[in-house]
Structures are given as C-alpha cells and as structure tokens.
Amino acid sequence: MNEPSLDSLPQSLASWRRYSSTEGSPLPWQLWDKLKPWLTEKGYHPWEVAGDMLNAFPPRAHSGIRSPDGFVYSLPHIPMNEVWFSAIKAIHWPARTSDHRDVVIRLIRKGDEGQEHLEVLRTLAKGERAFHAGNRCVPLLEELHLGDMTFAVFPFLADRVDSPWFYDFGEVFDFLIQALEGISYLHENLVAHLDIDIDNFLFNFASAKRCTGTITSIRTFRVLMRRIAEFRKRETFRSHFPVRYYLADMELCVRFAPESEPALRKVVGLPVTRVGIDPSKYGRDLVPEMAISEPYCPFRADMWQFGNMMHYMFQPSAGLLPELYALVDALKCPDPAGRPTAAQALERVRLLRAQTPAGVMSEQVPFALEIDDGNGRSSLCIPTITNEMLGLCL
C-alpha cells in the first residue's frame, strides 16, 4: 500500500482550506504530492505544476488530449491542449486517469466534518438522480477513502461560465433557465446551496483558452485586455455545442429531512461558520438576514444570492430588458417572504423568454466582466475601456 502518513496531512477540513494561505507556507502541490503514490495506485495521476507553481497541467507521463468522456465538448478553432487548473487551493486537485480522462479530486469529509456535504452528494450527484435532466449537480464519479477522509472524484469541467461573454440574450436566457432549474432541483430535494455566485457555476467545455484570472501584474492585465478585444468581436461560441451548466461547490449546503416541519427549516448566521471558516473570510455580498441572529430561510437566501449575481452580470442590460431586471429587484427584496421561489423565478424567466421579441433576443448583451482582486468583488464594465486602451495591448 502506498498510503501517506496521515500525521503529515492537515488534521481538519478547515486546515486543508487554510493550507498555503499565509506567506511562506507550503504550496498546495506540495500537499498533494504526498498523496501522489496513493492516488497513482488507484489509477489517478495528479497534474503537475510548472513555472510559478500556481497553475497545474496534465502530467508529462500521461500528456496529450483527454479521452472522450461525454462530459465536455471542444471546437475546431480552439485547441484542446490549452488546459490548466488554478492550483491555489489545497482542498481540490486535478488528475488524469490511466485511460486519459480528466477529473478533479476534492476532499469532502474528514472525521465528522463535511458529513452533510457528503450525504448531499451521495443523494443527488450519483445514482438515478444524477441522470435527472433538471439536476445540475456535478456528477460524483467515485469516492476515495483514506483514514477518516473521503475524497470525491468529479469530471473536469470548465469554470467562468461568463467567459467569453454571452453572444446574445438567447444565450443569457439559456444560462438563467439552466441555473434556476438546478436551484429548483436542490430546493425540491430540501437542499439549500448558500454559496450561489458565478464562480460556482461550471459548464461542459474542454479548453481553458478563455478570459479568466486575476489581474496581478501589468503583463496579465495586457493579456486580459487582448482577450477582451477578441471578445468584443462578438463571435459565436455557445451556439456550436449543446451547453450544459452545472452548479458546483456544495460545501456550505444545508439539507432538511422530508419529514421536517416546513416552518422549522431555518438556519442562523453566516453559512461559513458551520464549516469552521472565519466569518471575516466570507467572500460574498451579505444576504440581509445573515447579518442578524434570528433564524432565516436558507432557500430564500439562495434566491437573494442568485438575484445579486444577476445584478452584477446584467445591470447594464436593464434598459434593454427591464422585465428581467425587475426580477433582479424582486429576488433582492429585503423581506425574504417577498422573494420569488426558485420555481417561480424559473417560470417567470421561461415566460419572459417566450415573450421577448426576436429582435431583442439577438441584441448584443452589454458587458459586465467581474474580476476578483483578492479583496472581494470589483466590477469592471467592459464598455468603459476605450479603444485607445485596447490598442496599447494589441
């Protein structure tokens, strides 16, 4: 057996999350390097870091194109070999199987920590429910057990579903409907996500050649500007393959038993406190009721988060589709009882899509690109970037 020394690994889920979070501490790849012999024995070959050690790439011993697995598509004009993984968090790591499928392995449970997360995945992300059309959970392919830890194996999917930006409002409606289908499915099964934002949506594309990343230097800013210039050409992308969106990262979720009293399906405070994360590290805009000590409905909190995400993405579109932005206002209602449920919001978006004239559906969607600066959300509205600025980067 090639199991690593358990004493050499972080001793809690919180310490796995914090690993490499301070200056001078070991990098995530060094932690996963300890697991490499164990994972390799099970047929999973961890990706390797290169250069600045902050991005991981398919292992050289198993290089080449990933095997078709039914989870992702590619396009002829976008090379599939341009793929990498941001290696800045130790809680998960990419790997390539012996038959060249690409996956992401994530620590879900350690001891009693993460048990609810694991049970939700076992209930919704595997078995018959994983095949339900409205279920947008990322499928759970396998569980790996090491001591008191459970690792989940997921298909490797693309992040930043808003990059490249939406070609027209037809693509916007497709995203919103699929996202609300996923949230509705969770809520129907009495699961609240409690961490809904654009970075927790994934989709079924194979290449990483898209505009993602943090502006950390003039060089990367210029690269970003070059990518933005490409996207302003408004070329089609999602129309070339059947896009499927997924809602990922369920670690903050809460689940209620079917026999529970509906009026008692409540939580208190910030969701991160239930998983041992410092509340000051909560990187989301605060749902109003999270700031008070009274119990609140987590399902209504999900809807506020979804509306808040829509606000940042589509506020520049309010003039073109005022009815869509009216939904944003309703979802962000300060009174939780005034917010539409996921099912109601889904019905409303479907109706709005059916009623929107073809001329509007084909309109260009105003850009609203968000970039994480490391200190929270900052919104960069692309139309404010001048052609002169873009010219400096081309």
N, C-alpha and C positions, 0 to 999 in steps of 0.2 A: 504493500500500500504506500502511496506517495502523499499521504495526508501531511499538511504542515503542522508545526507545533501550534496548538491552539493558544498557548500563552503568549505567542509572538504577535497575535492578532488583536485588534481593538476589542474591548470587553463589553461593549454595549452598542446598540444601534446609533445612539447619539454620538458616540466616539468615532464610529465609522463615518458618520456625516461630517464630523468636525475634522477628520483626518486631513492633514495638509492645509488647514485653514489659516495657519499662522506662518509668518515669515520665517524661513529657515527650517521648517518642518519637512519630513519626507514627502515626496510627491506620490500621488495615487498609484502610479505604475509600480512603485516600489512595494506597495502593499499587495497588489495583485500578482506581482512577480513571485511572492511567497506561495500563492495558490496555483501557479503555473503547472507544476508536476501533477498535482491532484486533478486539475481541470483537463490536462492533456490525456491523462489516463482514462478520463470519461469521454474523450473524443472532442473536447473543446480546446482550441488553440488560441490563447489570448492575443489580441492585437498588440503591436509594438509601437513604442513612441520613437520619435525622431526629432532632431533639431532642438527646438525649445522645450521639448518634453511635455508640451501642453496639448498635443494632438496625437491620437493613436491611428495607426494604419494597419491594414491586413498583414499578417505575419509573412516574412520573406519566404519561409519554408512552405507556405501554403498561399503563395501570391496568385495573381490572376483574377479573372472575373468570378463573382459569386455564382453559385449554381442556381438555376431557376427553382424557386420555392413556392410560387403562387402568391407571394405577399407583396411584391413590388414590380413596377414596370420601368422601362427605360425608353429613351427616344434616340433615333439615329444620330441626331446632331449634337447630343450631349454624351460625352464619353462616360462609360460606366466605371472606368478605373479611377475617376476622380472622386474618391470617397475617403472620408476620415471621420473621426469621432473626437469631440471635445473632451480631453482627458483631465478635467479639473476637479471632478467629484469622485470620491473613492467608493461611493455607495453602489456604483454600477460600472461595468466594463464590457467592451465588445469582444467577441471571439468569433473564430471561423471553425466550423465543424470539419471533421475529417472528410466529409463529402462536399465541402466548399459552400455550405450555407452560412450566411452571416446572422449572428444573433447578438443580443445584449443580455448579460447576466447581471442580476441585481440581488443584493441581499435584502430579503423581505422580513425575516424573523430572526431574532436572537433571544433565546430563552422565552420569557413571556412577552417580550416586546415585539410588536408587529404581528401578533396573532390575528387581530381583526382584519388587517390588511391581507394576510394570507388567506383567511377564510373567505373574504370577498372575492379574491382572485379564483379560488377553487370553485366558488359558486357560479361566477359569471364569466370567467375567462377560459374555462375548459369544459369539456363535456358537451352535451347537446346545446346548452345555452350559448356557447361560443359561436354556434352556427346561425343564431337568430339574426335576421337581416338588420334589425334596428339596434343591435348590440354593438357599440363602438369601443368596447374594451379591447386592449391589445391582447391577443391570444397568449395564454400560458402554455408553452410547449413542453416544459419539463420542470420538475423540482429536483434540486441537488441538495443533499443533506450532508452537513459536516459538523459533528458535535451537536451543539444546541442551536445551530444555524440552518436556515432554509434559504437557499438561493433559487430564484425563479429565472427561467430561460425564456426570453421573448424574441420574436423576429426583429431583425434590424430594420427600422423604418426611418423615414426622413423627418427631420424636425423643421421648425419655422414654416408652417403651412402658408404663411402670408408672403413667402418669398419664392419666386418672383410674385409681385403684386397681382391682384386679380385683374384679368383682362377686361371683363365687363360685369354688369350686375347679374347676369345669368350665373357666373361663377360665384359671385357673392352669395346669392340665394342657395346655391348648391351647398356651399360650406355651412351656412347658417342652418339649413334644414338637417344636414347630417349631424351637426353638432348638437342641435336640440333633440334629434332622435336619440343620440347617445345619452344625453342628460335625462330625457324622459325614461329611457330604459332603466337607468340606475334608480330613478325615483320610484318607478313601478315596482322595483325589487327592494324598495325601502333602504336604498343606499344613497347617501349624500356625499358628494365628492369633496367639497370645501376647499378646493385649490384650483378653481377654474380660471384659466387665463390662456393666452395664445401660446405660451411656451409649453403647455401641457397637451397640446394637440399635435398629432403626428399624421403623416399620410404616406401613401404607398408608392414612393418614388425611389429609384435606386442610386442616384448620383447625388453627391454633396455640392455640385457646382451650381450654387445659388448664393444669393446675397445674405450671409449670416455673419454673426460675430460681433465682438465688442470693439469700439474704436479705442485702441490703446496707444497708437502712435500715428505720426503723420503718414507713414508708409501704409498702414492698414486703412487710414482714412481715405487715402488716394485710391486704394483698391476698391473700397466701398463706393466711392464716387464714380469709379469706372463702371462698376456693376449697376449703379443707379442709372447711369447714362444708357446702358444696354436696356434696362427695363423700361425706360421712357420711350423706347421704340414701340412699345405696346405690342410685342409679339405674342402669338398664342402659345400656350403651354399646356394647361389642363384639358383642353379640348382634344388632345392627341391620345389620351388614355383614360380608362374609367377610374376617376379619382375616388378613393375611399379614405375618409378621415377617421382617426381614432382619438379617443380621449384617454390619456395615459396618466401615470404617476398618482396612484390611489392611496399613498401612504397616510394622508390626513383624513381619509374617508371614515364615515361612521355608518353602522348598519343597525337596523332595528328588526326585531323578530316579528313575523307576521301576526302573532297573537298579541303584540304590544298595543297598548291603548294609544290611538292617534294623538290625543291631546298631550300625551307624555313623551312624544318623540321630539325631545328637545336636547340641546347641548348648552354649555356655558363657556364664554370667553373665547380666546383665540384657539383655533384648532391645533396650532403647533405645540401648545403646552401639553397636549395629550401624548405627544411622542418625544418629549424631552428636549425640544428645541427652545432656545432662549427667545422669549417673546419679542425682544428688541431686534431679532434677526428675521422677523416675519416680513417677507419682501413683497407683500401685496397691499393695495389700497384697502383700507379698513372698511368692512361692511359695518354700517352704523350700529347694529345691535351687538356686534362683537366687543364694542368698547364699554359695555355695561356688564354688570354682574348678574343680570337676570337671564333665565333660560330663554333660548330662542329656537326657532325652527330652522334646522340646517338646510332643508330643501329650499326655503325662501332665500336663505343666504346664498345658495348656489345661483339662484336667479339674479340676485344683485351682482354677483361676480361676473356672470355672463353678460349682463347689461353694461357693466363697467368696461369689459373687454370690447364690446361693440362700440361704446362711446369713443374709446381711443382709436379704434380702427376706422370707424365710419362717420365720425363727426363732420369731416369735410364734405361728406355726401348728403348732409341734411337738406340742402337746398334742392337736390335732385330727387330725393326720395323722402319727403317729410314724414310719410306714414311709417317708414322704417325707423326713423329717429324718434317718432312718437312711442314706438315700442321700447326703445332705449330708456326714455323718460319713465315709462311705466315700470320697467324692470328695476330701475334705480329708485323707485318710490321709497321715501324714508320709512314709511309704515310697511312692514313686511306683509301684512294682510292685503295691501293694495297691489302687490306684485302679481303678475300672471304666473301660473304654474308652468312647468316645462311643457306639459301637454297643451295648455292654452297658447303659449308663445309659439309652439310648433304649428298649431292650427292657424294662427294669425299670420305667420310668415308664409305658409303654403298659400293662403288666400291672397296675400299681397303679391306673391309671385304670379299667381294666375291673373290678377287684375292689372299688373303693371304693363303698360303698352310696350310693344316690341322695340319701338324707338328708344325708350328709356333703358330697356334691358340690354341693349347693345352700346349704351353710353360708356365712355371711359370712366373708370372709378377713380376719384381723386386719391392721390397717395396719402397714406398716413403711416409712415415707417417708424417703428419704435426700436430704440436701441438701448440696451441695458448698460448704463455707465458704471455699474458696480455699486452704486449707492441708491438704487431704486430706479423707477421708470422715468425716462426722459423721452419726450415725443419729438421726433424730427419730421416735420411736414415737408415732403419732397418738393412740392411746387415752389417753396420759398428759396430753393437752391437755384442760383442763377446759372444761365448758360455759360457765363464767363467763369464761374467757379468750376463747372464741369470741364470746361476747356483746359483748365490748368492741370487736370488729372488724366487727360486722354493722351 
